[in-house]
Amino acid sequence: MGKLTFSELAKILHPCVNNNSSQPSMVEEFIKQIVDNKSQDLIEYNENTFKNYFSGRSKITRLAKRINGHQDQNKFDTYL
């Protein structure tokens, strides 16, 4: 099995973690749970960007580079 894209992972997790939220809101919340609390301002994007990340129309590469080094593995593990 190859690597999952962010879009594929988001679509798998959406039914489990969405709390009845929209796709863009789910993506934003999901990313907030990856990033440590002091670096939340690094992920402030508009709703269309998050929608495009979910659909796969836009890659998450630029955001991934911004948050690199600001992840909180324990926070993410607890969230999942």
N, C-alpha and C positions, 0 to 999 in steps of 0.2 A: 504494500500500500504506500502510495506517495504522500508527500506532505500536503496538508490541508491549507487552502488559502484562508485568509481572515473571513471572507464572505461565507465560505463553506462552514467554518466553525461557528460563526454567528447564527447561521440558519439552523444548525444542529442544536445549539444551546437556547435559541429564542423561546421555544415552548417551555423550557425548564426555568429560565431566569427572567422572563420578561415582565412578570407581575402585571399582565394585561397592558403593557406599554407599547407604544408604537415602535417600529423597527429602528428609527433614528434614536429614540430615547433609550432603547435597549443597548444599542451600540455605545452610546455615550456613557451609560452607567457601567457597562462591561469594561470599558477602557479606564474609567475612574477607579475601578476595583483593581486594576493592574498597577496603577501609578501610586506612589507613596503620597501621603496627605499633603506634604509641603510643596508638591509639584503639580497640583491639580490645574493650575493656570496654563500649563503646557498643552492641554487638550481642548481648549476653548475653540470650537469650530461651529459652523452653522448647521442647521438641521439637514440641509441638502447634502452636505459633505458626509454626514453620518449615514444618510440614506444611500448614498453612492457606495460607501464602504460595505454596507449590508448587501446590496445588490451585486456588488462586484464590478460595477461600472467604473469605479475608481479604486486604485490600489492604496493601501494604507502605509506605503513606504515612507512618505515624508513625515507622517505623524510618528511612525515607529522610530525614526531617527531622532525626533525631538524628545521622545520619552526614554530613549535608550539610557540606561544608567539610573533611572528614576523608578524602577519597578520595586514592588513590595510583594515578594513571593508569599509570605505568611498571610497578608491581607487577601491576596488572590485565592489562595488555598481555602481560606475560611469562607470566602464568597461562594466558591463553587461547592 
